[in-house]
Amino acid sequence: MNKKPELLLPAGSLSRLKTAVLYGADAVYSGTPDLSLRAKSSFPMEELQEGIDYARNAGKKIYLTLNIFSRNKDIEKLANFIKTVKQLNPDGVIVSDPGVFDFIHSKLPKIPIHISTQANVCSALTVDFWKKMGASLCVLGREVSFNEIKEIRKACPDIKLEMFIHGAMCISYSGRCLISSFMASRSANQGACAHSCRWKYKTYVEEELRPGQMYPIEEDERGTYLLNSKDLCLMPKLNEILSAGIDSLKIEGRNKTEYYVAQTARVYRQAIDDYYDNPKKWNPKIYMAELYTLQNRGYTAGFFDGIPDDKAQDYNDTSSKSDYRNCGFVRENNGSEIVLELRHKLSKGDKIEFLSPLRFEPYKLKLGDIQPANSKKTVETLSPGVANQAVKIKIDGENIKLLPVLTVARIKIQ
């Protein structure tokens, strides 16, 4: 059996980084203060240092992303990035731009450099090129089929390979999309995508001799969300992936919530470990049931079996297919009660499910009277509208130990 691959989780903030580590990630990837491709997920330097120390103390790795396509205005910032890397000493840097790669490799020849999915690495020839340039790992493009991945693995045994197994799918070629820039003046490749592919469009025609008179084109049974891909989920294919010798399995979503990070980490962690414990009895159904509780647009295997058909799209709407919502996370645990910081409205009688990092089965609790954390009075309902709004909840017996700080909770909507 192949060596167990690294499970790599996104960390768009310090709390998400700690959540990923708590729930079983082997490594996390994070943005830098001003040069990440995810404009809304950068860390202040102090928090980034704290996150790296936290990961290292837990025996985990952390990679910094610098996967911009550089413009002239970015060049002067690269010297500061080199200082940042020297100060923080991450386990690797993720890049896509050849010029940025050359700059970092020349200034920091000992730092491992990973080639980002933005570089569109889709063949053994390209993987071999980056290996010769000095890269230590290539993130394969989402457009590569699994048969092609196995061919690349066979042809390139001396470099690490990484593939995406879960997360949002871009309608363009690994993020090379111009719609957002055209429609909202927000460049996807500069980390500010407006997700214009998720918008609902109406189509009209204008007849040449009737300028200004627009005639609508009626939608067919596929609706009007013509660019709306379902989300990638390769859990049903995980046993095949684990047998192929891939070095790192990546979850997309640096801008997602702590709940998303926790749930994807715990489910894929459990699925991977269970496979290695008993591959013959491994079955994806129990893990898929958990992944369907995440907010999602429906799931697709993407390009795993080749070019996807229209079943990979949702032409009708972009709403979540899940009946569950993020309820909040444990902010404090004093050994007899917890403080749950809210992300969803709670009412007396609601049933909460805590996703403990210490066991796979959720811990379920029915709420009695609700006590706000900043009050001695009880209420019937409480909403998370106020910043840091939280409730105190008493937990019986040994169950309190199942809920360390940062444990997430969910609630089923009616």
Kinemage of the C-alpha trace (Angstrom):
@kinemage 1
@onewidth
@group {chain A} dominant
@subgroup {mainchain}
@vectorlist {calphas} color= white
{ca met a 1} P 0.000 0.000 0.000
{ca asn a 2} L 1.219 3.508 -0.841
{ca lys a 3} L 2.281 5.947 1.839
{ca lys a 4} L -0.648 7.862 3.327
{ca pro a 5} L -0.956 11.198 1.465
{ca glu a 6} L -0.917 14.600 3.074
{ca leu a 7} L -4.360 16.090 3.733
{ca leu a 8} L -4.062 19.796 2.918
{ca leu a 9} L -6.668 22.307 4.155
{ca pro a 10} L -7.220 26.004 3.409
{ca ala a 11} L -6.518 28.576 6.114
{ca gly a 12} L -7.902 31.991 5.231
{ca ser a 13} L -7.595 33.255 8.813
{ca leu a 14} L -5.961 32.315 12.099
{ca ser a 15} L -9.122 30.697 13.454
{ca arg a 16} L -9.552 28.624 10.295
{ca leu a 17} L -5.929 27.535 10.471
{ca lys a 18} L -6.343 26.351 14.048
{ca thr a 19} L -9.640 24.669 13.168
{ca ala a 20} L -8.024 22.755 10.296
{ca val a 21} L -5.239 21.511 12.553
{ca leu a 22} L -7.680 20.588 15.322
{ca tyr a 23} L -9.772 18.486 12.916
{ca gly a 24} L -6.941 16.481 11.414
{ca ala a 25} L -5.236 18.357 8.591
{ca asp a 26} L -1.641 17.330 7.954
{ca ala a 27} L -0.887 20.737 6.482
{ca val a 28} L -2.521 24.072 5.708
{ca tyr a 29} L -1.991 26.719 3.052
{ca ser a 30} L -2.389 30.389 3.743
{ca gly a 31} L -2.095 33.760 2.097
{ca thr a 32} L 0.515 36.405 2.820
{ca pro a 33} L -0.300 39.987 3.855
{ca asp a 34} L -0.416 41.486 0.350
{ca leu a 35} L 0.607 39.088 -2.409
{ca ser a 36} L -1.734 36.111 -2.162
{ca leu a 37} L -4.113 35.290 -4.993
{ca arg a 38} L -6.963 35.382 -2.458
{ca ala a 39} L -7.304 39.098 -1.798
{ca lys a 40} L -9.761 38.628 1.084
{ca ser a 41} L -7.846 35.930 2.943
{ca ser a 42} L -4.554 37.471 3.959
{ca phe a 43} L -3.116 37.288 7.448
{ca pro a 44} L -1.647 40.133 9.475
{ca met a 45} L 1.981 39.203 10.091
{ca glu a 46} L 1.504 38.718 13.840
{ca glu a 47} L -1.358 36.268 13.320
{ca leu a 48} L 0.507 34.474 10.560
{ca gln a 49} L 3.442 33.914 12.882
{ca glu a 50} L 1.086 32.664 15.590
{ca gly a 51} L -0.532 30.323 13.081
{ca ile a 52} L 2.800 28.902 11.965
{ca asp a 53} L 3.858 28.353 15.581
{ca tyr a 54} L 0.509 26.669 16.305
{ca ala a 55} L 0.841 24.339 13.319
{ca arg a 56} L 4.453 23.502 14.104
{ca asn a 57} L 3.672 22.724 17.736
{ca ala a 58} L 1.051 20.263 16.495
{ca gly a 59} L 3.529 18.660 14.124
{ca lys a 60} L 1.809 20.066 11.025
{ca lys a 61} L 3.124 21.926 7.981
{ca ile a 62} L 2.165 25.296 6.554
{ca tyr a 63} L 2.649 26.649 3.056
{ca leu a 64} L 2.443 30.293 2.004
{ca thr a 65} L 0.809 31.222 -1.283
{ca leu a 66} L 2.280 33.668 -3.766
{ca asn a 67} L 0.302 32.493 -6.772
{ca ile a 68} L -0.342 35.866 -8.400
{ca phe a 69} L 0.411 36.487 -12.047
{ca ser a 70} L 2.793 39.349 -11.494
{ca arg a 71} L 2.406 42.834 -12.946
{ca asn a 72} L 5.130 45.435 -12.959
{ca lys a 73} L 3.660 47.002 -9.820
{ca asp a 74} L 4.125 43.703 -7.964
{ca ile a 75} L 7.847 43.373 -8.605
{ca glu a 76} L 8.897 45.859 -5.942
{ca lys a 77} L 6.880 43.893 -3.368
{ca leu a 78} L 8.811 40.685 -3.949
{ca ala a 79} L 11.777 41.821 -1.879
{ca asn a 80} L 9.468 42.252 1.112
{ca phe a 81} L 8.016 38.807 0.458
{ca ile a 82} L 11.495 37.316 0.655
{ca lys a 83} L 11.916 39.010 4.046
{ca thr a 84} L 8.550 37.610 5.131
{ca val a 85} L 9.525 34.075 4.140
{ca lys a 86} L 12.862 34.350 5.931
{ca gln a 87} L 11.129 35.584 9.073
{ca leu a 88} L 8.296 33.046 9.093
{ca asn a 89} L 10.227 30.067 7.690
{ca pro a 90} L 7.235 28.166 6.226
{ca asp a 91} L 7.475 24.618 4.913
{ca gly a 92} L 7.064 25.795 1.343
{ca val a 93} L 5.831 28.526 -1.002
{ca ile a 94} L 3.109 28.068 -3.652
{ca val a 95} L 3.679 30.023 -6.893
{ca ser a 96} L 2.368 30.063 -10.465
{ca asp a 97} L 4.295 32.818 -12.265
{ca pro a 98} L 7.629 31.659 -13.815
{ca gly a 99} L 9.225 35.026 -13.072
{ca val a 100} L 8.168 34.868 -9.436
{ca phe a 101} L 9.416 31.278 -9.272
{ca asp a 102} L 12.837 32.295 -10.612
{ca phe a 103} L 13.037 35.251 -8.209
{ca ile a 104} L 12.239 33.156 -5.134
{ca his a 105} L 14.397 30.221 -6.208
{ca ser a 106} L 17.401 32.510 -6.708
{ca lys a 107} L 16.930 34.339 -3.390
{ca leu a 108} L 15.844 31.344 -1.289
{ca pro a 109} L 17.299 28.256 -2.967
{ca lys a 110} L 16.531 25.987 -0.002
{ca ile a 111} L 12.822 26.784 0.374
{ca pro a 112} L 10.552 24.141 -1.260
{ca ile a 113} L 8.510 25.686 -4.074
{ca his a 114} L 5.145 24.226 -5.076
{ca ile a 115} L 3.658 25.004 -8.491
{ca ser a 116} L 0.093 26.288 -8.117
{ca thr a 117} L -2.955 25.006 -9.969
{ca gln a 118} L -3.009 28.450 -11.579
{ca ala a 119} L 0.022 27.384 -13.624
{ca asn a 120} L -2.230 24.839 -15.417
{ca val a 121} L 0.054 21.839 -15.057
{ca cys a 122} L -1.735 19.164 -17.088
{ca ser a 123} L 0.952 16.909 -18.565
{ca ala a 124} L 4.017 14.879 -17.644
{ca leu a 125} L 6.044 17.153 -19.906
{ca thr a 126} L 5.127 20.218 -17.856
{ca val a 127} L 5.696 18.423 -14.540
{ca asp a 128} L 9.152 17.368 -15.743
{ca phe a 129} L 9.904 20.964 -16.777
{ca trp a 130} L 9.121 22.291 -13.311
{ca lys a 131} L 11.127 19.505 -11.680
{ca lys a 132} L 14.154 20.511 -13.768
{ca met a 133} L 13.590 24.130 -12.745
{ca gly a 134} L 13.803 23.103 -9.082
{ca ala a 135} L 10.164 22.741 -7.992
{ca ser a 136} L 9.491 20.174 -5.275
{ca leu a 137} L 5.757 19.668 -5.995
{ca cys a 138} L 3.238 20.324 -8.758
{ca val a 139} L -0.450 20.921 -8.127
{ca leu a 140} L -2.156 19.320 -11.097
{ca gly a 141} L -4.863 21.276 -12.886
{ca arg a 142} L -8.460 20.316 -12.162
{ca glu a 143} L -8.848 19.613 -15.884
{ca val a 144} L -6.614 16.527 -15.718
{ca ser a 145} L -8.437 13.200 -15.742
{ca phe a 146} L -7.496 10.476 -13.280
{ca asn a 147} L -6.058 8.276 -16.036
{ca glu a 148} L -3.814 11.174 -17.031
{ca ile a 149} L -2.825 11.673 -13.393
{ca lys a 150} L -1.742 8.038 -13.169
{ca glu a 151} L 0.274 8.433 -16.369
{ca ile a 152} L 1.954 11.536 -14.949
{ca arg a 153} L 2.721 9.706 -11.711
{ca lys a 154} L 4.368 6.867 -13.628
{ca ala a 155} L 6.361 9.193 -15.899
{ca cys a 156} L 7.443 11.555 -13.083
{ca pro a 157} L 8.241 9.470 -9.987
{ca asp a 158} L 10.799 11.905 -8.547
{ca ile a 159} L 8.588 14.918 -7.835
{ca lys a 160} L 5.603 15.258 -5.514
{ca leu a 161} L 2.135 15.558 -7.023
{ca glu a 162} L -0.916 17.222 -5.528
{ca met a 163} L -4.537 17.167 -6.675
{ca phe a 164} L -7.779 18.840 -5.620
{ca ile a 165} L -10.365 16.521 -4.116
{ca his a 166} L -13.033 18.926 -2.841
{ca gly a 167} L -14.260 22.482 -3.315
{ca ala a 168} L -15.705 24.986 -5.764
{ca met a 169} L -15.190 24.439 -9.485
{ca cys a 170} L -14.295 27.376 -11.693
{ca ile a 171} L -16.145 27.571 -15.014
{ca ser a 172} L -12.913 28.738 -16.615
{ca tyr a 173} L -9.570 26.996 -17.019
{ca ser a 174} L -8.308 26.757 -13.428
{ca gly a 175} L -9.346 30.296 -12.646
{ca arg a 176} L -8.308 32.037 -15.862
{ca cys a 177} L -11.606 33.854 -16.176
{ca leu a 178} L -12.293 37.345 -17.546
{ca ile a 179} L -16.010 37.568 -16.776
{ca ser a 180} L -15.541 39.051 -13.296
{ca ser a 181} L -13.086 41.640 -14.591
{ca phe a 182} L -15.464 42.635 -17.403
{ca met a 183} L -18.678 42.630 -15.370
{ca ala a 184} L -17.447 43.973 -12.019
{ca ser a 185} L -13.918 45.311 -12.608
{ca arg a 186} L -12.659 42.635 -10.200
{ca ser a 187} L -9.867 40.449 -11.518
{ca ala a 188} L -10.101 36.745 -10.686
{ca asn a 189} L -6.372 36.315 -11.173
{ca gln a 190} L -5.645 39.135 -8.768
{ca gly a 191} L -7.704 37.508 -6.034
{ca ala a 192} L -10.900 39.547 -6.250
{ca cys a 193} L -13.292 37.331 -8.236
{ca ala a 194} L -16.944 38.418 -8.003
{ca his a 195} L -18.111 34.903 -9.010
{ca ser a 196} L -19.998 36.271 -11.990
{ca cys a 197} L -20.456 32.692 -13.214
{ca arg a 198} L -22.977 32.188 -10.393
{ca trp a 199} L -25.175 35.092 -11.480
{ca lys a 200} L -28.505 34.629 -13.226
{ca tyr a 201} L -28.516 35.914 -16.793
{ca lys a 202} L -31.307 36.919 -19.157
{ca thr a 203} L -30.734 36.790 -22.902
{ca tyr a 204} L -32.140 39.252 -25.425
{ca val a 205} L -31.722 39.932 -29.144
{ca glu a 206} L -31.902 43.222 -31.006
{ca glu a 207} L -33.141 43.301 -34.599
{ca glu a 208} L -31.007 45.497 -36.874
{ca leu a 209} L -33.854 47.725 -38.130
{ca arg a 210} L -35.369 48.152 -34.651
{ca pro a 211} L -32.494 49.566 -32.556
{ca gly a 212} L -33.206 49.672 -28.849
{ca gln a 213} L -36.128 47.246 -29.077
{ca met a 214} L -35.022 44.136 -27.193
{ca tyr a 215} L -36.653 40.748 -27.671
{ca pro a 216} L -36.213 38.213 -24.871
{ca ile a 217} L -35.076 34.678 -25.666
{ca glu a 218} L -37.141 32.323 -23.554
{ca glu a 219} L -35.167 29.925 -21.357
{ca asp a 220} L -35.498 26.211 -21.928
{ca glu a 221} L -35.723 23.462 -19.300
{ca arg a 222} L -32.123 24.140 -18.308
{ca gly a 223} L -32.930 27.566 -16.943
{ca thr a 224} L -30.560 30.503 -17.043
{ca tyr a 225} L -27.612 29.646 -14.794
{ca leu a 226} L -25.539 28.698 -17.820
{ca leu a 227} L -22.128 28.866 -16.114
{ca asn a 228} L -22.949 27.408 -12.696
{ca ser a 229} L -20.815 24.351 -11.994
{ca lys a 230} L -21.604 21.992 -9.163
{ca asp a 231} L -18.944 21.646 -6.473
{ca leu a 232} L -16.092 19.183 -6.775
{ca cys a 233} L -16.275 16.157 -4.483
{ca leu a 234} L -14.055 13.135 -5.103
{ca met a 235} L -14.988 11.203 -1.976
{ca pro a 236} L -16.621 8.432 -4.077
{ca lys a 237} L -13.294 8.101 -5.936
{ca leu a 238} L -11.039 8.391 -2.887
{ca asn a 239} L -10.074 4.721 -2.767
{ca glu a 240} L -8.822 4.922 -6.351
{ca ile a 241} L -6.900 8.103 -5.578
{ca leu a 242} L -5.272 6.612 -2.478
{ca ser a 243} L -4.055 3.647 -4.507
{ca ala a 244} L -2.380 5.889 -7.106
{ca gly a 245} L 0.462 7.293 -4.992
{ca ile a 246} L -0.541 10.967 -4.969
{ca asp a 247} L 1.477 12.880 -2.358
{ca ser a 248} L -1.007 15.571 -1.320
{ca leu a 249} L -4.799 15.877 -1.423
{ca lys a 250} L -6.059 19.442 -1.422
{ca ile a 251} L -9.312 21.017 -0.215
{ca glu a 252} L -10.290 24.301 -1.871
{ca gly a 253} L -11.747 27.226 0.069
{ca arg a 254} L -9.579 29.838 1.789
{ca asn a 255} L -12.589 32.155 2.004
{ca lys a 256} L -14.897 29.500 3.462
{ca thr a 257} L -16.065 29.338 7.098
{ca glu a 258} L -14.604 27.523 10.088
{ca tyr a 259} L -17.492 25.073 9.779
{ca tyr a 260} L -16.520 24.206 6.210
{ca val a 261} L -12.878 23.744 7.185
{ca ala a 262} L -13.769 21.577 10.180
{ca gln a 263} L -16.256 19.398 8.321
{ca thr a 264} L -14.103 18.741 5.257
{ca ala a 265} L -11.057 18.068 7.429
{ca arg a 266} L -12.808 15.642 9.790
{ca val a 267} L -14.629 13.723 7.053
{ca tyr a 268} L -11.682 13.296 4.706
{ca arg a 269} L -9.390 12.565 7.665
{ca gln a 270} L -11.705 9.780 8.820
{ca ala a 271} L -12.167 8.423 5.300
{ca ile a 272} L -8.430 8.293 4.600
{ca asp a 273} L -7.609 6.668 7.930
{ca asp a 274} L -10.424 4.129 7.555
{ca tyr a 275} L -9.207 3.166 4.099
{ca tyr a 276} L -5.694 2.502 5.365
{ca asp a 277} L -7.066 0.512 8.301
{ca asn a 278} L -9.234 -1.719 6.113
{ca pro a 279} L -9.287 -0.964 2.381
{ca lys a 280} L -11.478 -3.949 1.470
{ca lys a 281} L -14.374 -2.756 3.635
{ca trp a 282} L -14.055 0.935 2.758
{ca asn a 283} L -17.307 2.503 1.564
{ca pro a 284} L -17.852 6.197 0.737
{ca lys a 285} L -21.534 6.337 1.771
{ca ile a 286} L -21.092 7.339 5.426
{ca tyr a 287} L -18.649 10.077 4.499
{ca met a 288} L -20.813 11.400 1.669
{ca ala a 289} L -23.754 11.670 4.069
{ca glu a 290} L -21.650 14.058 6.161
{ca leu a 291} L -20.391 16.051 3.186
{ca tyr a 292} L -23.966 16.617 2.029
{ca thr a 293} L -24.600 18.518 5.283
{ca leu a 294} L -22.240 21.229 4.027
{ca gln a 295} L -23.768 24.029 2.020
{ca asn a 296} L -23.167 22.957 -1.566
{ca arg a 297} L -24.451 23.394 -5.116
{ca gly a 298} L -24.618 19.656 -5.627
{ca tyr a 299} L -21.521 17.565 -6.223
{ca thr a 300} L -19.630 16.507 -9.313
{ca ala a 301} L -16.487 14.461 -9.978
{ca gly a 302} L -15.363 17.206 -12.343
{ca phe a 303} L -12.824 15.986 -14.901
{ca phe a 304} L -11.972 12.800 -12.984
{ca asp a 305} L -13.407 10.505 -15.690
{ca gly a 306} L -12.751 12.902 -18.574
{ca ile a 307} L -14.577 15.960 -19.888
{ca pro a 308} L -17.755 16.332 -17.778
{ca asp a 309} L -21.208 16.395 -19.327
{ca asp a 310} L -24.117 18.699 -18.509
{ca lys a 311} L -24.768 16.821 -15.251
{ca ala a 312} L -21.813 18.725 -13.792
{ca gln a 313} L -23.817 21.954 -14.084
{ca asp a 314} L -26.852 23.243 -12.224
{ca tyr a 315} L -28.844 25.290 -14.725
{ca asn a 316} L -31.687 26.115 -12.348
{ca asp a 317} L -30.307 27.861 -9.264
{ca thr a 318} L -27.274 28.483 -7.064
{ca ser a 319} L -28.889 27.814 -3.697
{ca ser a 320} L -27.463 25.263 -1.294
{ca lys a 321} L -28.708 21.687 -1.508
{ca ser a 322} L -28.131 21.129 2.228
{ca asp a 323} L -30.692 21.252 5.042
{ca tyr a 324} L -27.979 22.122 7.578
{ca arg a 325} L -26.386 25.424 8.472
{ca asn a 326} L -23.351 26.565 10.399
{ca cys a 327} L -24.518 27.107 13.983
{ca gly a 328} L -21.298 28.443 15.486
{ca phe a 329} L -18.192 27.325 17.335
{ca val a 330} L -17.094 26.724 20.923
{ca arg a 331} L -15.380 29.867 22.149
{ca glu a 332} L -14.840 28.743 25.750
{ca asn a 333} L -14.960 25.461 27.690
{ca asn a 334} L -14.606 25.642 31.494
{ca gly a 335} L -15.134 21.945 32.162
{ca ser a 336} L -18.858 22.101 32.919
{ca glu a 337} L -20.279 24.481 30.331
{ca ile a 338} L -19.334 25.937 26.981
{ca val a 339} L -19.769 29.313 25.349
{ca leu a 340} L -21.026 28.863 21.790
{ca glu a 341} L -20.423 31.853 19.507
{ca leu a 342} L -23.391 32.016 17.154
{ca arg a 343} L -23.530 31.897 13.379
{ca his a 344} L -27.253 31.043 13.207
{ca lys a 345} L -30.425 31.936 15.098
{ca leu a 346} L -31.235 29.627 18.035
{ca ser a 347} L -34.614 28.966 19.673
{ca lys a 348} L -35.686 26.966 22.699
{ca gly a 349} L -36.153 23.343 21.677
{ca asp a 350} L -33.675 23.481 18.782
{ca lys a 351} L -31.452 20.469 18.272
{ca ile a 352} L -27.752 21.216 17.837
{ca glu a 353} L -25.178 18.792 16.508
{ca phe a 354} L -21.592 19.320 17.668
{ca leu a 355} L -18.910 17.910 15.386
{ca ser a 356} L -16.310 16.806 17.875
{ca pro a 357} L -12.711 16.513 16.656
{ca leu a 358} L -12.365 13.546 19.052
{ca arg a 359} L -14.962 11.222 17.517
{ca phe a 360} L -16.760 10.920 14.200
{ca glu a 361} L -20.311 10.576 15.531
{ca pro a 362} L -21.844 14.033 16.181
{ca tyr a 363} L -22.769 14.929 19.762
{ca lys a 364} L -26.453 15.967 19.748
{ca leu a 365} L -28.083 18.325 22.208
{ca lys a 366} L -31.610 19.741 22.591
{ca leu a 367} L -31.669 23.314 23.841
{ca gly a 368} L -33.655 24.368 26.864
{ca asp a 369} L -33.877 28.024 27.847
{ca ile a 370} L -31.207 30.079 26.098
{ca gln a 371} L -28.795 32.074 28.231
{ca pro a 372} L -26.800 34.751 26.421
{ca ala a 373} L -23.133 34.706 27.417
{ca asn a 374} L -23.258 38.338 28.532
{ca ser a 375} L -26.452 38.045 30.617
{ca lys a 376} L -27.890 36.123 33.566
{ca lys a 377} L -31.398 36.173 32.066
{ca thr a 378} L -32.724 33.508 29.724
{ca val a 379} L -34.506 34.114 26.425
{ca glu a 380} L -36.622 32.083 24.003
{ca thr a 381} L -34.588 32.963 20.901
{ca leu a 382} L -31.255 34.580 20.114
{ca ser a 383} L -29.778 35.720 16.806
{ca pro a 384} L -26.115 36.271 15.880
{ca gly a 385} L -26.740 39.848 14.719
{ca val a 386} L -24.587 41.404 17.457
{ca ala a 387} L -20.842 40.933 17.018
{ca asn a 388} L -19.530 37.959 19.008
{ca gln a 389} L -23.042 37.041 20.168
{ca ala a 390} L -22.835 33.786 22.157
{ca val a 391} L -24.791 31.493 24.475
{ca lys a 392} L -23.811 29.487 27.538
{ca ile a 393} L -24.679 25.795 27.413
{ca lys a 394} L -24.240 23.278 30.234
{ca ile a 395} L -22.863 19.927 29.084
{ca asp a 396} L -23.447 16.783 31.120
{ca gly a 397} L -20.819 14.310 32.312
{ca glu a 398} L -17.884 13.276 30.162
{ca asn a 399} L -19.372 14.854 27.027
{ca ile a 400} L -17.789 18.183 27.903
{ca lys a 401} L -14.420 16.664 26.976
{ca leu a 402} L -15.652 16.088 23.443
{ca leu a 403} L -15.987 19.827 22.846
{ca pro a 404} L -12.628 21.617 22.977
{ca val a 405} L -12.373 25.256 21.965
{ca leu a 406} L -13.034 25.725 18.203
{ca thr a 407} L -15.389 22.732 18.010
{ca val a 408} L -18.029 23.599 15.409
{ca ala a 409} L -21.778 22.996 15.580
{ca arg a 410} L -24.538 22.727 13.003
{ca ile a 411} L -28.304 23.005 13.015
{ca lys a 412} L -30.892 21.512 10.672
{ca ile a 413} L -33.201 24.103 9.168
{ca gln a 414} L -36.938 23.414 8.976
